[in-house]
Each structure stands twice: as structure tokens, then as C-alpha cells.
Amino acid sequence: MSQSSNKPFGRDRQAAVDNARQKWMNRLIDLSRRNNLLYWSEESSTLDFSEADPELLNALLAGDRNVAIADLFPNLQEEVVSNQVASIYEDALANAEKKNLETLCVAIGMAVWSSEKRRRAPAAPVLLVPMILDLEGGAKLRRNGEAQINPALLCYLKFKKECPITPQALLGGVESVVEGRLPNSSVIYTRFEQAAAKVPGFKIKPRAILSNFCFRKMVMVKDLDRSLERMVAHDVIAAMAGDVEARQSVRNSHVEIDARELDRIPPEQEFLVFDADSSQQSVIQAVLAGRTGVIQGPPGTGKSQTIANLIASLAARGQRVLFVAEKESALEVVNRQLEQKDLGHLVLDLYSSKASTGAVMQQFRESFETLQTTIFADSTNIHFQLRERRTKLNQYSLTDAH
């Protein structure tokens, strides 16, 4: 659904949107010292791999196999390692249950630079490799997705140090992360130090640690950073940013849906896969007409069913839908509902950190196979029957009203 315009916009609107965008990015980045992606501390629940078996560590980071913690540290006291692992696991479990975030990573390399105002110097992980920690039958680690350059560090350097650096500049020509292998860290360190040469005291120390790092919101920061023109052109976003003209435009676009007109929609143009009352149908028709809005209601009133109906209706018209939610459980509910109606092939899961390139391509393959083998049903008779019964019910209603 788009509320965008191609007309030129004044400086006031552009300034309002840009100002709001900067505030949104700063809130998402969290440049405070609470962010351990920028100010990691030795006091954090951490397992240092400096004493780990290098061969097993490389196998773990490359994703070749699961590795037992005890095998990684044959020379360290088992009780000490177990206590550290238990603390890390508790933090990871809390983040998963309370925030729906998978935060467990091995951080490779630690970037440091001169501190401002004589405070503790920053310490930012360079490369993050997502992990899963399994405690059943002895603690074991396994890689859980693709490695990436610390996005918070890149944003900090760009917005606070005016030193933009792209992941491509650091990873280009290095062994592919996409193929699941770990890139050559020494090459990345050298490139990083050269690219950030104007940042006082910037250097990278070789480190490898297991800890919990939260960086899910950085994807939104990247979107905000590269989408200024599109945001200025979007009336709803401009209205949220405080532009008076955009707010008036959004108000003027509101159109009430007459519930009596819903029964006049031809069945072949309706693609509801769940039951919907008139209020839910009105919402769906408003969205199909390109309107924006907010759906409110207590639990159990059919909001997720309305979303599932919307996704089916928009997809049937050849449109794309991006469904986002703060909690993963909300996504899972709608996904299950679509699967119940054999529409799971419409969904591409991009939420989980497990959504690697390989997993995404597998989802595409399965969807294409489903479409190729689907037999289209002839709905002529059932549509005729629906029209006939709906007309009789409406006539009865009108007769009864008189």
C-alpha cells in the first residue's frame, strides 16, 4: 500500500523528514555505553577462546561441525568453563524468551579507538558469527547462520566519526561469507584499519570470544539511512515527521466504507480465506483501495485472521506484502493460519537469523514447485451459488426491515 507522490516537495518537508529520520536512527543504534556492540566489557558473561584448541575453533567458526566445549578447552578447569557457559546460556535464553532475539555470537577481532572525555575506551567486536549453545548431553556449540561485520560499529563510524565504511569494502575478494566459510580475518583487520585511519587511535586487536550481542535493529537503521527520498515522498511518513501538508493529505484520504456495499463485491474478486464480519471486510477493502489505517481490538477479535485475509487478497492481486511485528509469536500465528489454508508457499521468512541465503533459496524452490504442480479449481458453480444465496438473504433482510 503506497501513499507516495512524485511531485516536488519543499525544503520544510524534506527538513522535517530528515530530522525525524536522524532521531529514529539514533534511537535504534543506541550509541550509549550500554551497547556492548560498541563498548564491550571484560565484565560481561564471556568465554574467551584464547586458550581454545585452534583446529576445533576453526572447524566451529567455519560451520563444519558441532564442537563440544570440553574439547575446545582441554587444559582449563572444567568447573570454571562450565560456570561461564551457564551464565552465557542464561543470558541467551532470556533474550530469546523475553525479546525474541537470538544474540549468542562468537566475536572475532576487537576494534578500539581513543576515548572522548577521558572515559573508558570503546571496544567493538569486528566480525560476528551467530551460534547455538546446546547443553543436553554436555555443552556443545554450532554455527547458526552467516557471519557479518558488526553493524553497530559501521553505523557509529559513519554517523559519529564521518567515516562511512561498507561491508563490501571489507569483505570484497575475501573468502565468501555467503558460502558459509569464515573470511580471512587478518585481511579484514588491515582493510578496516586503513579505512578508519582518520579515527584517532583506531586499531583492531585479535580476539575471539563467545558472548551475547544484540544487533537486530541495525537492519532498520540501514533502511532509514538509504531511504530519505522515498520517505520524503511518502505522505504517512512525512505526516509522522510533523509536516502539516502531509498530515492534511492523510486526513483527506480517509474514506468510510459502506458495509452495505460489501455484498455487491463479485465473488471472483474476493479472496478471503477466513470468515470475516463486516468490520473486518471494511478494513480489507480500505487497504485494497490504498488507504492507511490502524486496526485495534482486544485479543481474540480476529486481528490475525484479518491480516491473513489481507495477505491472501493482496497476493491474489499480484501485490507484495511485508508483514513485520515486534514479537516473533505474532508472525508465527499468521504464518500458521496461511499454512492451514495451504498458502504457506506465499510466505518468505526473513525474521529469523536462520534465514540464510541457502534457506531463502530453498523456500523459493519449494514455492515454485508448489505453483507448478497446483491444479486450479473451477469456481464458477460455487460463485453462482454464493450470489444466489446472498441475494435471497439481502432480500429477506430488506423485507423484514419493512
Contacts in CASP RR format, 6 or more apart in sequence:
PFRMAT RR
TARGET T0000
AUTHOR 0000-0000-0000
METHOD contacts of the structure
MODEL  1
MSQSSNKPFGRDRQAAVDNARQKWMNRLIDLSRRNNLLYWSEESSTLDFS
EADPELLNALLAGDRNVAIADLFPNLQEEVVSNQVASIYEDALANAEKKN
LETLCVAIGMAVWSSEKRRRAPAAPVLLVPMILDLEGGAKLRRNGEAQIN
PALLCYLKFKKECPITPQALLGGVESVVEGRLPNSSVIYTRFEQAAAKVP
GFKIKPRAILSNFCFRKMVMVKDLDRSLERMVAHDVIAAMAGDVEARQSV
RNSHVEIDARELDRIPPEQEFLVFDADSSQQSVIQAVLAGRTGVIQGPPG
TGKSQTIANLIASLAARGQRVLFVAEKESALEVVNRQLEQKDLGHLVLDL
YSSKASTGAVMQQFRESFETLQTTIFADSTNIHFQLRERRTKLNQYSLTD
AH
1 287 0 8 1.000
1 290 0 8 1.000
1 291 0 8 1.000
1 292 0 8 1.000
2 234 0 8 1.000
2 290 0 8 1.000
3 234 0 8 1.000
3 235 0 8 1.000
3 236 0 8 1.000
3 250 0 8 1.000
3 253 0 8 1.000
3 290 0 8 1.000
3 292 0 8 1.000
4 230 0 8 1.000
4 233 0 8 1.000
4 234 0 8 1.000
4 235 0 8 1.000
5 233 0 8 1.000
5 235 0 8 1.000
6 233 0 8 1.000
9 232 0 8 1.000
9 233 0 8 1.000
9 238 0 8 1.000
12 243 0 8 1.000
13 232 0 8 1.000
13 238 0 8 1.000
13 243 0 8 1.000
13 245 0 8 1.000
13 246 0 8 1.000
14 232 0 8 1.000
16 238 0 8 1.000
16 241 0 8 1.000
16 242 0 8 1.000
16 243 0 8 1.000
17 228 0 8 1.000
17 231 0 8 1.000
17 232 0 8 1.000
17 237 0 8 1.000
17 238 0 8 1.000
17 241 0 8 1.000
17 243 0 8 1.000
18 228 0 8 1.000
18 232 0 8 1.000
19 241 0 8 1.000
20 240 0 8 1.000
20 241 0 8 1.000
20 242 0 8 1.000
21 224 0 8 1.000
21 228 0 8 1.000
21 231 0 8 1.000
21 241 0 8 1.000
24 224 0 8 1.000
25 155 0 8 1.000
25 159 0 8 1.000
25 221 0 8 1.000
25 224 0 8 1.000
25 225 0 8 1.000
26 159 0 8 1.000
28 217 0 8 1.000
28 218 0 8 1.000
28 220 0 8 1.000
28 221 0 8 1.000
28 224 0 8 1.000
29 35 0 8 1.000
29 152 0 8 1.000
29 155 0 8 1.000
29 156 0 8 1.000
29 159 0 8 1.000
29 217 0 8 1.000
29 218 0 8 1.000
29 221 0 8 1.000
30 152 0 8 1.000
30 217 0 8 1.000
31 38 0 8 1.000
31 156 0 8 1.000
31 159 0 8 1.000
31 160 0 8 1.000
33 39 0 8 1.000
33 119 0 8 1.000
33 120 0 8 1.000
35 152 0 8 1.000
36 44 0 8 1.000
36 211 0 8 1.000
36 212 0 8 1.000
36 213 0 8 1.000
36 214 0 8 1.000
37 124 0 8 1.000
37 125 0 8 1.000
37 150 0 8 1.000
37 151 0 8 1.000
37 152 0 8 1.000
37 153 0 8 1.000
37 213 0 8 1.000
37 214 0 8 1.000
37 215 0 8 1.000
38 122 0 8 1.000
38 124 0 8 1.000
38 152 0 8 1.000
38 153 0 8 1.000
38 156 0 8 1.000
39 120 0 8 1.000
39 122 0 8 1.000
39 123 0 8 1.000
39 124 0 8 1.000
40 107 0 8 1.000
40 110 0 8 1.000
40 123 0 8 1.000
40 124 0 8 1.000
40 125 0 8 1.000
40 211 0 8 1.000
41 123 0 8 1.000
44 211 0 8 1.000
44 212 0 8 1.000
45 84 0 8 1.000
45 87 0 8 1.000
45 88 0 8 1.000
45 90 0 8 1.000
45 91 0 8 1.000
45 211 0 8 1.000
45 212 0 8 1.000
46 84 0 8 1.000
46 88 0 8 1.000
46 209 0 8 1.000
46 210 0 8 1.000
46 211 0 8 1.000
47 69 0 8 1.000
47 81 0 8 1.000
47 84 0 8 1.000
47 85 0 8 1.000
47 88 0 8 1.000
47 209 0 8 1.000
47 210 0 8 1.000
47 211 0 8 1.000
48 207 0 8 1.000
48 208 0 8 1.000
48 209 0 8 1.000
49 57 0 8 1.000
49 72 0 8 1.000
49 106 0 8 1.000
49 208 0 8 1.000
49 209 0 8 1.000
49 210 0 8 1.000
50 207 0 8 1.000
50 208 0 8 1.000
51 73 0 8 1.000
51 75 0 8 1.000
51 76 0 8 1.000
52 72 0 8 1.000
52 73 0 8 1.000
52 208 0 8 1.000
53 71 0 8 1.000
53 72 0 8 1.000
53 73 0 8 1.000
53 74 0 8 1.000
56 67 0 8 1.000
56 71 0 8 1.000
56 72 0 8 1.000
57 67 0 8 1.000
57 72 0 8 1.000
57 208 0 8 1.000
58 182 0 8 1.000
59 65 0 8 1.000
59 67 0 8 1.000
60 67 0 8 1.000
60 72 0 8 1.000
60 106 0 8 1.000
60 141 0 8 1.000
60 142 0 8 1.000
60 143 0 8 1.000
61 106 0 8 1.000
61 108 0 8 1.000
61 129 0 8 1.000
61 143 0 8 1.000
61 147 0 8 1.000
61 182 0 8 1.000
62 143 0 8 1.000
62 180 0 8 1.000
62 181 0 8 1.000
62 182 0 8 1.000
63 142 0 8 1.000
63 143 0 8 1.000
63 180 0 8 1.000
65 142 0 8 1.000
66 134 0 8 1.000
66 140 0 8 1.000
66 141 0 8 1.000
66 142 0 8 1.000
67 140 0 8 1.000
67 141 0 8 1.000
67 142 0 8 1.000
68 138 0 8 1.000
68 139 0 8 1.000
68 140 0 8 1.000
69 81 0 8 1.000
69 85 0 8 1.000
69 138 0 8 1.000
69 139 0 8 1.000
69 140 0 8 1.000
69 141 0 8 1.000
70 78 0 8 1.000
70 81 0 8 1.000
70 138 0 8 1.000
70 139 0 8 1.000
72 141 0 8 1.000
73 81 0 8 1.000
82 139 0 8 1.000
85 133 0 8 1.000
85 135 0 8 1.000
85 139 0 8 1.000
88 104 0 8 1.000
88 133 0 8 1.000
88 210 0 8 1.000
88 211 0 8 1.000
88 212 0 8 1.000
89 133 0 8 1.000
89 135 0 8 1.000
89 139 0 8 1.000
91 103 0 8 1.000
91 212 0 8 1.000
92 102 0 8 1.000
92 103 0 8 1.000
92 104 0 8 1.000
92 133 0 8 1.000
92 212 0 8 1.000
95 101 0 8 1.000
95 102 0 8 1.000
95 103 0 8 1.000
95 212 0 8 1.000
95 214 0 8 1.000
96 102 0 8 1.000
96 103 0 8 1.000
99 214 0 8 1.000
100 326 0 8 1.000
100 327 0 8 1.000
100 328 0 8 1.000
100 329 0 8 1.000
101 214 0 8 1.000
101 216 0 8 1.000
102 130 0 8 1.000
102 144 0 8 1.000
102 352 0 8 1.000
102 353 0 8 1.000
103 212 0 8 1.000
103 213 0 8 1.000
103 214 0 8 1.000
104 130 0 8 1.000
104 131 0 8 1.000
104 132 0 8 1.000
104 133 0 8 1.000
104 144 0 8 1.000
104 210 0 8 1.000
104 211 0 8 1.000
104 212 0 8 1.000
105 125 0 8 1.000
105 128 0 8 1.000
105 129 0 8 1.000
105 130 0 8 1.000
105 131 0 8 1.000
105 210 0 8 1.000
105 211 0 8 1.000
105 212 0 8 1.000
105 213 0 8 1.000
106 128 0 8 1.000
106 129 0 8 1.000
106 131 0 8 1.000
106 208 0 8 1.000
106 209 0 8 1.000
106 210 0 8 1.000
107 125 0 8 1.000
107 126 0 8 1.000
107 127 0 8 1.000
107 128 0 8 1.000
107 129 0 8 1.000
107 150 0 8 1.000
107 207 0 8 1.000
107 208 0 8 1.000
107 209 0 8 1.000
107 210 0 8 1.000
107 211 0 8 1.000
107 213 0 8 1.000
108 125 0 8 1.000
108 126 0 8 1.000
108 127 0 8 1.000
108 128 0 8 1.000
108 129 0 8 1.000
108 147 0 8 1.000
108 182 0 8 1.000
108 185 0 8 1.000
108 207 0 8 1.000
108 208 0 8 1.000
109 125 0 8 1.000
109 126 0 8 1.000
109 127 0 8 1.000
109 185 0 8 1.000
109 189 0 8 1.000
109 204 0 8 1.000
109 205 0 8 1.000
109 206 0 8 1.000
109 207 0 8 1.000
109 208 0 8 1.000
110 123 0 8 1.000
110 124 0 8 1.000
110 125 0 8 1.000
110 126 0 8 1.000
110 204 0 8 1.000
110 205 0 8 1.000
110 207 0 8 1.000
111 122 0 8 1.000
111 123 0 8 1.000
111 124 0 8 1.000
111 125 0 8 1.000
111 126 0 8 1.000
111 150 0 8 1.000
111 153 0 8 1.000
111 192 0 8 1.000
111 196 0 8 1.000
111 202 0 8 1.000
111 203 0 8 1.000
111 204 0 8 1.000
111 205 0 8 1.000
112 121 0 8 1.000
112 122 0 8 1.000
112 123 0 8 1.000
112 124 0 8 1.000
112 201 0 8 1.000
112 202 0 8 1.000
112 203 0 8 1.000
112 204 0 8 1.000
112 205 0 8 1.000
113 121 0 8 1.000
113 122 0 8 1.000
113 196 0 8 1.000
113 199 0 8 1.000
113 200 0 8 1.000
113 201 0 8 1.000
113 202 0 8 1.000
113 203 0 8 1.000
114 121 0 8 1.000
114 199 0 8 1.000
114 200 0 8 1.000
114 201 0 8 1.000
115 121 0 8 1.000
115 122 0 8 1.000
124 150 0 8 1.000
124 152 0 8 1.000
124 153 0 8 1.000
124 156 0 8 1.000
125 150 0 8 1.000
125 153 0 8 1.000
125 207 0 8 1.000
125 209 0 8 1.000
125 213 0 8 1.000
126 149 0 8 1.000
126 150 0 8 1.000
126 153 0 8 1.000
126 185 0 8 1.000
126 188 0 8 1.000
126 189 0 8 1.000
126 192 0 8 1.000
126 204 0 8 1.000
127 147 0 8 1.000
127 148 0 8 1.000
127 149 0 8 1.000
127 150 0 8 1.000
127 183 0 8 1.000
127 185 0 8 1.000
127 188 0 8 1.000
128 147 0 8 1.000
128 148 0 8 1.000
128 149 0 8 1.000
128 150 0 8 1.000
128 213 0 8 1.000
128 215 0 8 1.000
129 143 0 8 1.000
129 145 0 8 1.000
129 147 0 8 1.000
129 182 0 8 1.000
130 143 0 8 1.000
130 144 0 8 1.000
130 145 0 8 1.000
130 146 0 8 1.000
130 147 0 8 1.000
130 353 0 8 1.000
131 141 0 8 1.000
131 142 0 8 1.000
131 143 0 8 1.000
131 144 0 8 1.000
131 210 0 8 1.000
132 141 0 8 1.000
132 142 0 8 1.000
132 143 0 8 1.000
132 144 0 8 1.000
133 139 0 8 1.000
133 140 0 8 1.000
133 141 0 8 1.000
134 140 0 8 1.000
134 141 0 8 1.000
134 142 0 8 1.000
141 210 0 8 1.000
144 353 0 8 1.000
144 354 0 8 1.000
145 180 0 8 1.000
145 353 0 8 1.000
145 354 0 8 1.000
145 356 0 8 1.000
146 177 0 8 1.000
146 178 0 8 1.000
146 180 0 8 1.000
146 356 0 8 1.000
146 357 0 8 1.000
147 177 0 8 1.000
147 180 0 8 1.000
147 182 0 8 1.000
147 183 0 8 1.000
148 167 0 8 1.000
148 177 0 8 1.000
149 167 0 8 1.000
149 170 0 8 1.000
149 171 0 8 1.000
149 188 0 8 1.000
150 213 0 8 1.000
150 215 0 8 1.000
151 215 0 8 1.000
151 218 0 8 1.000
151 219 0 8 1.000
151 221 0 8 1.000
151 222 0 8 1.000
152 215 0 8 1.000
152 218 0 8 1.000
154 165 0 8 1.000
154 166 0 8 1.000
154 167 0 8 1.000
155 218 0 8 1.000
155 221 0 8 1.000
155 225 0 8 1.000
157 163 0 8 1.000
157 164 0 8 1.000
157 165 0 8 1.000
157 196 0 8 1.000
157 199 0 8 1.000
158 164 0 8 1.000
158 165 0 8 1.000
158 225 0 8 1.000
161 196 0 8 1.000
161 198 0 8 1.000
161 199 0 8 1.000
163 195 0 8 1.000
163 196 0 8 1.000
163 198 0 8 1.000
163 199 0 8 1.000
165 192 0 8 1.000
165 195 0 8 1.000
165 196 0 8 1.000
169 191 0 8 1.000
169 195 0 8 1.000
170 188 0 8 1.000
170 191 0 8 1.000
170 192 0 8 1.000
170 195 0 8 1.000
171 177 0 8 1.000
171 183 0 8 1.000
171 188 0 8 1.000
174 183 0 8 1.000
174 184 0 8 1.000
174 187 0 8 1.000
174 188 0 8 1.000
175 181 0 8 1.000
175 182 0 8 1.000
175 183 0 8 1.000
175 184 0 8 1.000
176 183 0 8 1.000
177 183 0 8 1.000
178 357 0 8 1.000
185 206 0 8 1.000
189 204 0 8 1.000
189 206 0 8 1.000
192 204 0 8 1.000
193 202 0 8 1.000
193 203 0 8 1.000
193 204 0 8 1.000
196 202 0 8 1.000
224 231 0 8 1.000
231 237 0 8 1.000
231 238 0 8 1.000
231 241 0 8 1.000
232 238 0 8 1.000
235 246 0 8 1.000
235 249 0 8 1.000
235 250 0 8 1.000
235 253 0 8 1.000
236 246 0 8 1.000
236 250 0 8 1.000
236 292 0 8 1.000
238 245 0 8 1.000
238 246 0 8 1.000
239 246 0 8 1.000
239 247 0 8 1.000
239 249 0 8 1.000
239 250 0 8 1.000
250 292 0 8 1.000
253 291 0 8 1.000
253 292 0 8 1.000
254 291 0 8 1.000
255 286 0 8 1.000
255 289 0 8 1.000
255 291 0 8 1.000
257 282 0 8 1.000
257 285 0 8 1.000
257 286 0 8 1.000
259 278 0 8 1.000
259 279 0 8 1.000
259 281 0 8 1.000
259 282 0 8 1.000
262 278 0 8 1.000
262 281 0 8 1.000
262 282 0 8 1.000
262 285 0 8 1.000
263 390 0 8 1.000
263 394 0 8 1.000
265 285 0 8 1.000
266 383 0 8 1.000
267 379 0 8 1.000
267 382 0 8 1.000
267 383 0 8 1.000
267 386 0 8 1.000
267 387 0 8 1.000
268 379 0 8 1.000
268 383 0 8 1.000
270 313 0 8 1.000
271 309 0 8 1.000
271 312 0 8 1.000
271 313 0 8 1.000
271 316 0 8 1.000
271 317 0 8 1.000
272 281 0 8 1.000
272 284 0 8 1.000
272 309 0 8 1.000
272 312 0 8 1.000
272 313 0 8 1.000
273 308 0 8 1.000
273 309 0 8 1.000
273 312 0 8 1.000
273 338 0 8 1.000
273 341 0 8 1.000
273 343 0 8 1.000
274 305 0 8 1.000
274 308 0 8 1.000
274 309 0 8 1.000
274 337 0 8 1.000
274 341 0 8 1.000
275 305 0 8 1.000
276 284 0 8 1.000
276 305 0 8 1.000
276 306 0 8 1.000
276 309 0 8 1.000
280 302 0 8 1.000
280 305 0 8 1.000
280 306 0 8 1.000
280 309 0 8 1.000
283 295 0 8 1.000
283 306 0 8 1.000
283 310 0 8 1.000
284 306 0 8 1.000
284 309 0 8 1.000
284 310 0 8 1.000
284 313 0 8 1.000
286 293 0 8 1.000
287 310 0 8 1.000
287 314 0 8 1.000
288 313 0 8 1.000
288 314 0 8 1.000
288 317 0 8 1.000
295 303 0 8 1.000
295 306 0 8 1.000
297 303 0 8 1.000
304 330 0 8 1.000
304 333 0 8 1.000
304 334 0 8 1.000
304 337 0 8 1.000
305 337 0 8 1.000
307 323 0 8 1.000
307 334 0 8 1.000
308 334 0 8 1.000
308 337 0 8 1.000
308 338 0 8 1.000
308 341 0 8 1.000
310 321 0 8 1.000
311 321 0 8 1.000
311 323 0 8 1.000
311 334 0 8 1.000
311 338 0 8 1.000
311 343 0 8 1.000
311 346 0 8 1.000
312 338 0 8 1.000
312 341 0 8 1.000
312 343 0 8 1.000
312 346 0 8 1.000
314 320 0 8 1.000
314 321 0 8 1.000
315 321 0 8 1.000
315 343 0 8 1.000
315 346 0 8 1.000
323 331 0 8 1.000
323 334 0 8 1.000
324 331 0 8 1.000
325 331 0 8 1.000
328 351 0 8 1.000
328 352 0 8 1.000
331 349 0 8 1.000
331 351 0 8 1.000
335 344 0 8 1.000
335 347 0 8 1.000
335 349 0 8 1.000
338 344 0 8 1.000
338 346 0 8 1.000
338 347 0 8 1.000
345 366 0 8 1.000
345 367 0 8 1.000
345 370 0 8 1.000
345 371 0 8 1.000
346 367 0 8 1.000
347 363 0 8 1.000
348 360 0 8 1.000
348 363 0 8 1.000
348 364 0 8 1.000
348 367 0 8 1.000
349 355 0 8 1.000
349 363 0 8 1.000
350 360 0 8 1.000
END
